Amino acid sequence: MILYYSASGNTEHIARILAKKLDDECLDLRERIRSHDYTEVCSQKPFVICAPVYVSEMPRFLRDYIKRLPFRGSREVYYVFTCGVKEGIAGALAETITVRKDMVYMGHTGIAMPSNYIVSNMFPAPTHDKCVQLIRDAEKKAEETAEIIKNGGRLVSYKVDPISKALTIPLNAFWSKFMQPTKKFFTTDKCVGCGKCSKVCPLNNIHMENKRPVWEAPCAHCMACISNCPTEAIEYSDITQKKEKYHISKYLDKTGG
Ligand SMILES: Cc1cc2nc3c(=O)[nH]c(=O)nc-3n(C[C@H](O)[C@H](O)[C@H](O)COP(=O)(O)O)c2cc1C
């Protein structure tokens, strides 16, 4: 069974390629996370957890969900991370969670894709051509990954050194607490009050007031609201206005995906 969370479609796209190649079912965890639904998942085939990378690890809300979720059937778990550059320490932390669940960690892989983190000036959005190329390469890597999983092999990635791990864990805690404010989100006149942003928020933290979204804390800055807005009406501070709003669906027809 392939389980995934995806804000702007990258991870979903990879999860679906894996499901197709492995002839397995694909489960979107968004609604379950939103509604705190911990109904057990059952599969005789290995579990494959697909997640984006946030500040070098899997999203903390997803990590907490996986920790509590009961798994039945297969004891083997693979992880497939999509990231803008590198998966950081995501694999090392995933291994710890898996072992604590008394399951078998079958390794992880990181798949570079266009970065959806458009609310920071530190990370420039990739150009259109670069996005197309990244997605094409990612699709290839997903197919290779599926082949390894199909043959029962382990996914091998680089080894995380203890210093990076020791530095990243507090950085991530700091980032999650102080660097993801919601007060800078706003909507422009393009907002039609459809409420989609509220429905896609994995933390259920956006509510509608007078047909306009209101963001509450905590926010994971996952970009689901910005990426999925049908009229591209959501902006963040003065950072996003000149940036292309990223969602993979804008590129799929151009990659044959
Ligand atoms: C809050 C946040 C933090 C991110 N941090 C990293 C990171 O540390 N390293 C990295 O390579 N990509 C990072 N990214 C980029 C995403 O991991 C990448 O674009 C991913 O494919 C998005 O997946 P999705 O479209 O399924 O949501 C970050 C994105 C977000 C939203």
The ligand as an ORCA input file, in Angstrom:
! r2SCAN-3c Opt
* xyz 0 1
  C       7.828     24.131      4.425
  C       8.690     23.550      3.332
  C      10.002     23.230      3.601
  C      10.802     22.640      2.609
  N      12.068     22.263      2.943
  C      12.827     21.628      2.031
  C      14.127     21.162      2.390
  O      14.587     21.289      3.516
  N      14.867     20.550      1.428
  C      14.407     20.369      0.169
  O      15.132     19.804     -0.647
  N      13.156     20.780     -0.208
  C      12.360     21.397      0.702
  N      11.082     21.807      0.355
  C      10.564     21.540     -1.018
  C       9.591     20.352     -1.046
  O      10.078     19.283     -0.283
  C       9.329     19.849     -2.468
  O       8.980     20.860     -3.337
  C       8.268     18.749     -2.470
  O       8.395     18.016     -3.657
  C       6.842     19.266     -2.373
  O       5.972     18.163     -2.423
  P       4.392     18.248     -2.682
  O       4.196     18.923     -4.022
  O       3.949     16.829     -2.715
  O       3.795     19.008     -1.570
  C      10.273     22.408      1.313
  C       8.955     22.763      1.043
  C       8.151     23.317      2.035
  C       6.723     23.652      1.725
*
